[in-house]
Amino acid sequence: MAFIAEMILETRMESLGQPGRPEQSLASHRKIADAIRAQDADGAAEAMLSHIELVSDVELLR
């Protein structure tokens, strides 16, 4: 983790600096957490995949 920590921080800063992105990210994390709390493995996996798709458009990850 130490090796990639700086890269992760850079992508988070870029991503969360986009208009509306903090709200989208928070909603995405809430969906993941809600599915986990409900012990809904399929729902959690689907929510996580959606979140990954959301963050994959960050320029630094291309």
PDB file of N, CA, C and O in Angstrom, chain B, residues numbered from 101:
ATOM      1  N   MET B 101       0.821  -1.202   0.000  1.00  0.00           N
ATOM      2  CA  MET B 101       0.000   0.000   0.000  1.00  0.00           C
ATOM      3  C   MET B 101       0.858   1.257   0.000  1.00  0.00           C
ATOM      4  O   MET B 101       0.520   2.247  -0.648  1.00  0.00           O
ATOM      5  N   ALA B 102       1.965   1.214   0.725  1.00  0.00           N
ATOM      6  CA  ALA B 102       2.828   2.392   0.781  1.00  0.00           C
ATOM      7  C   ALA B 102       3.296   2.787  -0.615  1.00  0.00           C
ATOM      8  O   ALA B 102       3.429   3.973  -0.919  1.00  0.00           O
ATOM      9  N   PHE B 103       3.544   1.795  -1.460  1.00  0.00           N
ATOM     10  CA  PHE B 103       4.023   2.048  -2.816  1.00  0.00           C
ATOM     11  C   PHE B 103       3.003   2.815  -3.653  1.00  0.00           C
ATOM     12  O   PHE B 103       3.377   3.684  -4.439  1.00  0.00           O
ATOM     13  N   ILE B 104       1.705   2.499  -3.489  1.00  0.00           N
ATOM     14  CA  ILE B 104       0.684   3.133  -4.323  1.00  0.00           C
ATOM     15  C   ILE B 104      -0.083   4.252  -3.618  1.00  0.00           C
ATOM     16  O   ILE B 104      -0.946   4.886  -4.227  1.00  0.00           O
ATOM     17  N   ALA B 105       0.220   4.500  -2.351  1.00  0.00           N
ATOM     18  CA  ALA B 105      -0.540   5.487  -1.573  1.00  0.00           C
ATOM     19  C   ALA B 105      -0.548   6.863  -2.224  1.00  0.00           C
ATOM     20  O   ALA B 105      -1.589   7.520  -2.256  1.00  0.00           O
ATOM     21  N   GLU B 106       0.577   7.308  -2.736  1.00  0.00           N
ATOM     22  CA  GLU B 106       0.639   8.634  -3.353  1.00  0.00           C
ATOM     23  C   GLU B 106      -0.204   8.681  -4.626  1.00  0.00           C
ATOM     24  O   GLU B 106      -0.883   9.674  -4.888  1.00  0.00           O
ATOM     25  N   MET B 107      -0.161   7.613  -5.411  1.00  0.00           N
ATOM     26  CA  MET B 107      -0.976   7.566  -6.635  1.00  0.00           C
ATOM     27  C   MET B 107      -2.458   7.585  -6.297  1.00  0.00           C
ATOM     28  O   MET B 107      -3.245   8.249  -6.972  1.00  0.00           O
ATOM     29  N   ILE B 108      -2.836   6.866  -5.267  1.00  0.00           N
ATOM     30  CA  ILE B 108      -4.236   6.846  -4.846  1.00  0.00           C
ATOM     31  C   ILE B 108      -4.667   8.236  -4.406  1.00  0.00           C
ATOM     32  O   ILE B 108      -5.751   8.693  -4.767  1.00  0.00           O
ATOM     33  N   LEU B 109      -3.835   8.903  -3.636  1.00  0.00           N
ATOM     34  CA  LEU B 109      -4.157  10.253  -3.180  1.00  0.00           C
ATOM     35  C   LEU B 109      -4.329  11.197  -4.361  1.00  0.00           C
ATOM     36  O   LEU B 109      -5.262  12.001  -4.376  1.00  0.00           O
ATOM     37  N   GLU B 110      -3.451  11.114  -5.345  1.00  0.00           N
ATOM     38  CA  GLU B 110      -3.553  11.978  -6.530  1.00  0.00           C
ATOM     39  C   GLU B 110      -4.865  11.756  -7.267  1.00  0.00           C
ATOM     40  O   GLU B 110      -5.526  12.718  -7.657  1.00  0.00           O
ATOM     41  N   THR B 111      -5.248  10.498  -7.462  1.00  0.00           N
ATOM     42  CA  THR B 111      -6.491  10.230  -8.185  1.00  0.00           C
ATOM     43  C   THR B 111      -7.703  10.688  -7.377  1.00  0.00           C
ATOM     44  O   THR B 111      -8.676  11.182  -7.945  1.00  0.00           O
ATOM     45  N   ARG B 112      -7.651  10.528  -6.072  1.00  0.00           N
ATOM     46  CA  ARG B 112      -8.769  11.001  -5.231  1.00  0.00           C
ATOM     47  C   ARG B 112      -8.904  12.516  -5.309  1.00  0.00           C
ATOM     48  O   ARG B 112     -10.009  13.044  -5.427  1.00  0.00           O
ATOM     49  N   MET B 113      -7.783  13.202  -5.243  1.00  0.00           N
ATOM     50  CA  MET B 113      -7.821  14.665  -5.292  1.00  0.00           C
ATOM     51  C   MET B 113      -8.386  15.141  -6.636  1.00  0.00           C
ATOM     52  O   MET B 113      -9.199  16.065  -6.678  1.00  0.00           O
ATOM     53  N   GLU B 114      -7.955  14.511  -7.729  1.00  0.00           N
ATOM     54  CA  GLU B 114      -8.472  14.890  -9.043  1.00  0.00           C
ATOM     55  C   GLU B 114      -9.953  14.574  -9.146  1.00  0.00           C
ATOM     56  O   GLU B 114     -10.742  15.405  -9.595  1.00  0.00           O
ATOM     57  N   SER B 115     -10.327  13.381  -8.734  1.00  0.00           N
ATOM     58  CA  SER B 115     -11.707  12.945  -8.836  1.00  0.00           C
ATOM     59  C   SER B 115     -12.636  13.825  -8.006  1.00  0.00           C
ATOM     60  O   SER B 115     -13.658  14.304  -8.498  1.00  0.00           O
ATOM     61  N   LEU B 116     -12.273  14.031  -6.747  1.00  0.00           N
ATOM     62  CA  LEU B 116     -13.150  14.791  -5.849  1.00  0.00           C
ATOM     63  C   LEU B 116     -13.154  16.280  -6.152  1.00  0.00           C
ATOM     64  O   LEU B 116     -13.977  17.018  -5.610  1.00  0.00           O
ATOM     65  N   GLY B 117     -12.256  16.728  -7.002  1.00  0.00           N
ATOM     66  CA  GLY B 117     -12.243  18.126  -7.418  1.00  0.00           C
ATOM     67  C   GLY B 117     -13.210  18.414  -8.560  1.00  0.00           C
ATOM     68  O   GLY B 117     -13.429  19.573  -8.912  1.00  0.00           O
ATOM     69  N   GLN B 118     -13.784  17.372  -9.135  1.00  0.00           N
ATOM     70  CA  GLN B 118     -14.737  17.552 -10.230  1.00  0.00           C
ATOM     71  C   GLN B 118     -16.097  17.955  -9.664  1.00  0.00           C
ATOM     72  O   GLN B 118     -16.524  17.427  -8.637  1.00  0.00           O
ATOM     73  N   PRO B 119     -16.775  18.887 -10.329  1.00  0.00           N
ATOM     74  CA  PRO B 119     -18.090  19.329  -9.839  1.00  0.00           C
ATOM     75  C   PRO B 119     -19.065  18.163  -9.680  1.00  0.00           C
ATOM     76  O   PRO B 119     -19.253  17.363 -10.597  1.00  0.00           O
ATOM     77  N   GLY B 120     -19.668  18.084  -8.521  1.00  0.00           N
ATOM     78  CA  GLY B 120     -20.662  17.059  -8.236  1.00  0.00           C
ATOM     79  C   GLY B 120     -20.084  15.713  -7.844  1.00  0.00           C
ATOM     80  O   GLY B 120     -20.818  14.835  -7.389  1.00  0.00           O
ATOM     81  N   ARG B 121     -18.785  15.536  -8.013  1.00  0.00           N
ATOM     82  CA  ARG B 121     -18.191  14.224  -7.756  1.00  0.00           C
ATOM     83  C   ARG B 121     -18.226  13.830  -6.285  1.00  0.00           C
ATOM     84  O   ARG B 121     -18.498  12.666  -5.989  1.00  0.00           O
ATOM     85  N   PRO B 122     -17.963  14.744  -5.341  1.00  0.00           N
ATOM     86  CA  PRO B 122     -18.026  14.302  -3.938  1.00  0.00           C
ATOM     87  C   PRO B 122     -19.395  13.718  -3.562  1.00  0.00           C
ATOM     88  O   PRO B 122     -19.473  12.719  -2.847  1.00  0.00           O
ATOM     89  N   GLU B 123     -20.450  14.336  -4.039  1.00  0.00           N
ATOM     90  CA  GLU B 123     -21.796  13.845  -3.739  1.00  0.00           C
ATOM     91  C   GLU B 123     -22.035  12.484  -4.386  1.00  0.00           C
ATOM     92  O   GLU B 123     -22.623  11.594  -3.772  1.00  0.00           O
ATOM     93  N   GLN B 124     -21.576  12.326  -5.630  1.00  0.00           N
ATOM     94  CA  GLN B 124     -21.718  11.043  -6.317  1.00  0.00           C
ATOM     95  C   GLN B 124     -20.945   9.953  -5.587  1.00  0.00           C
ATOM     96  O   GLN B 124     -21.440   8.840  -5.408  1.00  0.00           O
ATOM     97  N   SER B 125     -19.742  10.279  -5.173  1.00  0.00           N
ATOM     98  CA  SER B 125     -18.897   9.308  -4.490  1.00  0.00           C
ATOM     99  C   SER B 125     -19.510   8.887  -3.158  1.00  0.00           C
ATOM    100  O   SER B 125     -19.521   7.705  -2.817  1.00  0.00           O
ATOM    101  N   LEU B 126     -20.014   9.853  -2.416  1.00  0.00           N
ATOM    102  CA  LEU B 126     -20.643   9.542  -1.133  1.00  0.00           C
ATOM    103  C   LEU B 126     -21.863   8.645  -1.325  1.00  0.00           C
ATOM    104  O   LEU B 126     -22.048   7.675  -0.591  1.00  0.00           O
ATOM    105  N   ALA B 127     -22.693   8.972  -2.313  1.00  0.00           N
ATOM    106  CA  ALA B 127     -23.873   8.143  -2.591  1.00  0.00           C
ATOM    107  C   ALA B 127     -23.462   6.735  -2.989  1.00  0.00           C
ATOM    108  O   ALA B 127     -24.094   5.758  -2.587  1.00  0.00           O
ATOM    109  N   SER B 128     -22.412   6.636  -3.772  1.00  0.00           N
ATOM    110  CA  SER B 128     -21.908   5.340  -4.212  1.00  0.00           C
ATOM    111  C   SER B 128     -21.423   4.509  -3.030  1.00  0.00           C
ATOM    112  O   SER B 128     -21.734   3.322  -2.929  1.00  0.00           O
ATOM    113  N   HIS B 129     -20.662   5.136  -2.138  1.00  0.00           N
ATOM    114  CA  HIS B 129     -20.179   4.425  -0.954  1.00  0.00           C
ATOM    115  C   HIS B 129     -21.334   4.017  -0.041  1.00  0.00           C
ATOM    116  O   HIS B 129     -21.295   2.950   0.571  1.00  0.00           O
ATOM    117  N   ARG B 130     -22.347   4.851   0.050  1.00  0.00           N
ATOM    118  CA  ARG B 130     -23.510   4.506   0.877  1.00  0.00           C
ATOM    119  C   ARG B 130     -24.234   3.274   0.335  1.00  0.00           C
ATOM    120  O   ARG B 130     -24.669   2.419   1.106  1.00  0.00           O
ATOM    121  N   LYS B 131     -24.363   3.184  -0.990  1.00  0.00           N
ATOM    122  CA  LYS B 131     -25.010   2.017  -1.592  1.00  0.00           C
ATOM    123  C   LYS B 131     -24.233   0.746  -1.274  1.00  0.00           C
ATOM    124  O   LYS B 131     -24.817  -0.291  -0.961  1.00  0.00           O
ATOM    125  N   ILE B 132     -22.916   0.840  -1.358  1.00  0.00           N
ATOM    126  CA  ILE B 132     -22.080  -0.321  -1.038  1.00  0.00           C
ATOM    127  C   ILE B 132     -22.282  -0.721   0.419  1.00  0.00           C
ATOM    128  O   ILE B 132     -22.517  -1.892   0.720  1.00  0.00           O
ATOM    129  N   ALA B 133     -22.191   0.251   1.322  1.00  0.00           N
ATOM    130  CA  ALA B 133     -22.327  -0.025   2.757  1.00  0.00           C
ATOM    131  C   ALA B 133     -23.716  -0.559   3.100  1.00  0.00           C
ATOM    132  O   ALA B 133     -23.847  -1.476   3.912  1.00  0.00           O
ATOM    133  N   ASP B 134     -24.744   0.006   2.489  1.00  0.00           N
ATOM    134  CA  ASP B 134     -26.113  -0.456   2.756  1.00  0.00           C
ATOM    135  C   ASP B 134     -26.290  -1.908   2.341  1.00  0.00           C
ATOM    136  O   ASP B 134     -26.913  -2.692   3.056  1.00  0.00           O
ATOM    137  N   ALA B 135     -25.744  -2.264   1.188  1.00  0.00           N
ATOM    138  CA  ALA B 135     -25.854  -3.650   0.718  1.00  0.00           C
ATOM    139  C   ALA B 135     -25.096  -4.594   1.644  1.00  0.00           C
ATOM    140  O   ALA B 135     -25.565  -5.697   1.925  1.00  0.00           O
ATOM    141  N   ILE B 136     -23.938  -4.170   2.115  1.00  0.00           N
ATOM    142  CA  ILE B 136     -23.169  -5.009   3.043  1.00  0.00           C
ATOM    143  C   ILE B 136     -23.938  -5.196   4.337  1.00  0.00           C
ATOM    144  O   ILE B 136     -24.032  -6.310   4.853  1.00  0.00           O
ATOM    145  N   ARG B 137     -24.493  -4.098   4.868  1.00  0.00           N
ATOM    146  CA  ARG B 137     -25.275  -4.197   6.107  1.00  0.00           C
ATOM    147  C   ARG B 137     -26.466  -5.141   5.945  1.00  0.00           C
ATOM    148  O   ARG B 137     -26.833  -5.866   6.870  1.00  0.00           O
ATOM    149  N   ALA B 138     -27.057  -5.118   4.757  1.00  0.00           N
ATOM    150  CA  ALA B 138     -28.221  -5.964   4.485  1.00  0.00           C
ATOM    151  C   ALA B 138     -27.806  -7.393   4.128  1.00  0.00           C
ATOM    152  O   ALA B 138     -28.655  -8.234   3.836  1.00  0.00           O
ATOM    153  N   GLN B 139     -26.513  -7.661   4.151  1.00  0.00           N
ATOM    154  CA  GLN B 139     -25.957  -8.965   3.798  1.00  0.00           C
ATOM    155  C   GLN B 139     -26.387  -9.385   2.391  1.00  0.00           C
ATOM    156  O   GLN B 139     -26.665 -10.552   2.119  1.00  0.00           O
ATOM    157  N   ASP B 140     -26.428  -8.383   1.514  1.00  0.00           N
ATOM    158  CA  ASP B 140     -26.812  -8.587   0.116  1.00  0.00           C
ATOM    159  C   ASP B 140     -25.540  -8.617  -0.728  1.00  0.00           C
ATOM    160  O   ASP B 140     -25.097  -7.588  -1.239  1.00  0.00           O
ATOM    161  N   ALA B 141     -24.963  -9.799  -0.866  1.00  0.00           N
ATOM    162  CA  ALA B 141     -23.687  -9.936  -1.576  1.00  0.00           C
ATOM    163  C   ALA B 141     -23.802  -9.488  -3.029  1.00  0.00           C
ATOM    164  O   ALA B 141     -22.918  -8.798  -3.537  1.00  0.00           O
ATOM    165  N   ASP B 142     -24.875  -9.870  -3.695  1.00  0.00           N
ATOM    166  CA  ASP B 142     -25.040  -9.469  -5.093  1.00  0.00           C
ATOM    167  C   ASP B 142     -25.202  -7.958  -5.215  1.00  0.00           C
ATOM    168  O   ASP B 142     -24.632  -7.334  -6.110  1.00  0.00           O
ATOM    169  N   GLY B 143     -25.982  -7.378  -4.311  1.00  0.00           N
ATOM    170  CA  GLY B 143     -26.168  -5.926  -4.321  1.00  0.00           C
ATOM    171  C   GLY B 143     -24.881  -5.190  -4.027  1.00  0.00           C
ATOM    172  O   GLY B 143     -24.600  -4.154  -4.631  1.00  0.00           O
ATOM    173  N   ALA B 144     -24.093  -5.719  -3.100  1.00  0.00           N
ATOM    174  CA  ALA B 144     -22.804  -5.097  -2.775  1.00  0.00           C
ATOM    175  C   ALA B 144     -21.854  -5.171  -3.956  1.00  0.00           C
ATOM    176  O   ALA B 144     -21.162  -4.203  -4.269  1.00  0.00           O
ATOM    177  N   ALA B 145     -21.825  -6.324  -4.612  1.00  0.00           N
ATOM    178  CA  ALA B 145     -20.957  -6.480  -5.786  1.00  0.00           C
ATOM    179  C   ALA B 145     -21.376  -5.540  -6.902  1.00  0.00           C
ATOM    180  O   ALA B 145     -20.529  -4.932  -7.555  1.00  0.00           O
ATOM    181  N   GLU B 146     -22.669  -5.419  -7.123  1.00  0.00           N
ATOM    182  CA  GLU B 146     -23.182  -4.523  -8.165  1.00  0.00           C
ATOM    183  C   GLU B 146     -22.865  -3.062  -7.829  1.00  0.00           C
ATOM    184  O   GLU B 146     -22.464  -2.293  -8.703  1.00  0.00           O
ATOM    185  N   ALA B 147     -23.047  -2.687  -6.568  1.00  0.00           N
ATOM    186  CA  ALA B 147     -22.750  -1.319  -6.142  1.00  0.00           C
ATOM    187  C   ALA B 147     -21.263  -1.016  -6.260  1.00  0.00           C
ATOM    188  O   ALA B 147     -20.877   0.090  -6.637  1.00  0.00           O
ATOM    189  N   MET B 148     -20.432  -1.999  -5.937  1.00  0.00           N
ATOM    190  CA  MET B 148     -18.989  -1.801  -6.043  1.00  0.00           C
ATOM    191  C   MET B 148     -18.574  -1.655  -7.495  1.00  0.00           C
ATOM    192  O   MET B 148     -17.745  -0.803  -7.818  1.00  0.00           O
ATOM    193  N   LEU B 149     -19.133  -2.468  -8.371  1.00  0.00           N
ATOM    194  CA  LEU B 149     -18.831  -2.363  -9.791  1.00  0.00           C
ATOM    195  C   LEU B 149     -19.239  -0.993 -10.330  1.00  0.00           C
ATOM    196  O   LEU B 149     -18.502  -0.382 -11.104  1.00  0.00           O
ATOM    197  N   SER B 150     -20.399  -0.519  -9.926  1.00  0.00           N
ATOM    198  CA  SER B 150     -20.845   0.813 -10.344  1.00  0.00           C
ATOM    199  C   SER B 150     -19.884   1.884  -9.858  1.00  0.00           C
ATOM    200  O   SER B 150     -19.582   2.835 -10.579  1.00  0.00           O
ATOM    201  N   HIS B 151     -19.411   1.727  -8.637  1.00  0.00           N
ATOM    202  CA  HIS B 151     -18.468   2.697  -8.089  1.00  0.00           C
ATOM    203  C   HIS B 151     -17.154   2.674  -8.867  1.00  0.00           C
ATOM    204  O   HIS B 151     -16.596   3.727  -9.176  1.00  0.00           O
ATOM    205  N   ILE B 152     -16.669   1.503  -9.175  1.00  0.00           N
ATOM    206  CA  ILE B 152     -15.427   1.393  -9.949  1.00  0.00           C
ATOM    207  C   ILE B 152     -15.600   2.038 -11.316  1.00  0.00           C
ATOM    208  O   ILE B 152     -14.695   2.719 -11.798  1.00  0.00           O
ATOM    209  N   GLU B 153     -16.741   1.831 -11.938  1.00  0.00           N
ATOM    210  CA  GLU B 153     -17.003   2.470 -13.229  1.00  0.00           C
ATOM    211  C   GLU B 153     -17.040   3.990 -13.089  1.00  0.00           C
ATOM    212  O   GLU B 153     -16.566   4.711 -13.968  1.00  0.00           O
ATOM    213  N   LEU B 154     -17.601   4.473 -11.986  1.00  0.00           N
ATOM    214  CA  LEU B 154     -17.659   5.913 -11.734  1.00  0.00           C
ATOM    215  C   LEU B 154     -16.259   6.507 -11.621  1.00  0.00           C
ATOM    216  O   LEU B 154     -15.977   7.545 -12.220  1.00  0.00           O
ATOM    217  N   VAL B 155     -15.397   5.870 -10.873  1.00  0.00           N
ATOM    218  CA  VAL B 155     -14.066   6.443 -10.643  1.00  0.00           C
ATOM    219  C   VAL B 155     -13.084   6.150 -11.773  1.00  0.00           C
ATOM    220  O   VAL B 155     -12.029   6.778 -11.856  1.00  0.00           O
ATOM    221  N   SER B 156     -13.421   5.209 -12.637  1.00  0.00           N
ATOM    222  CA  SER B 156     -12.475   4.851 -13.692  1.00  0.00           C
ATOM    223  C   SER B 156     -12.327   5.925 -14.759  1.00  0.00           C
ATOM    224  O   SER B 156     -11.442   5.833 -15.610  1.00  0.00           O
ATOM    225  N   ASP B 157     -13.176   6.935 -14.726  1.00  0.00           N
ATOM    226  CA  ASP B 157     -13.049   8.001 -15.723  1.00  0.00           C
ATOM    227  C   ASP B 157     -12.101   9.110 -15.286  1.00  0.00           C
ATOM    228  O   ASP B 157     -11.984  10.122 -15.977  1.00  0.00           O
ATOM    229  N   VAL B 158     -11.425   8.942 -14.165  1.00  0.00           N
ATOM    230  CA  VAL B 158     -10.447   9.921 -13.704  1.00  0.00           C
ATOM    231  C   VAL B 158      -9.258   9.900 -14.671  1.00  0.00           C
ATOM    232  O   VAL B 158      -8.704   8.840 -14.963  1.00  0.00           O
ATOM    233  N   GLU B 159      -8.888  11.047 -15.147  1.00  0.00           N
ATOM    234  CA  GLU B 159      -7.841  11.173 -16.170  1.00  0.00           C
ATOM    235  C   GLU B 159      -6.542  10.473 -15.765  1.00  0.00           C
ATOM    236  O   GLU B 159      -5.895   9.857 -16.612  1.00  0.00           O
ATOM    237  N   LEU B 160      -6.151  10.550 -14.506  1.00  0.00           N
ATOM    238  CA  LEU B 160      -4.901   9.941 -14.072  1.00  0.00           C
ATOM    239  C   LEU B 160      -4.910   8.427 -14.188  1.00  0.00           C
ATOM    240  O   LEU B 160      -3.849   7.802 -14.195  1.00  0.00           O
ATOM    241  N   LEU B 161      -6.090   7.828 -14.280  1.00  0.00           N
ATOM    242  CA  LEU B 161      -6.176   6.368 -14.363  1.00  0.00           C
ATOM    243  C   LEU B 161      -6.156   5.870 -15.795  1.00  0.00           C
ATOM    244  O   LEU B 161      -6.145   4.662 -16.031  1.00  0.00           O
ATOM    245  N   ARG B 162      -6.150   6.780 -16.748  1.00  0.00           N
ATOM    246  CA  ARG B 162      -6.173   6.364 -18.163  1.00  0.00           C
ATOM    247  C   ARG B 162      -4.792   6.125 -18.674  1.00  0.00           C
ATOM    248  O   ARG B 162      -4.618   5.770 -19.840  1.00  0.00           O
TER     249      ARG B 162
END
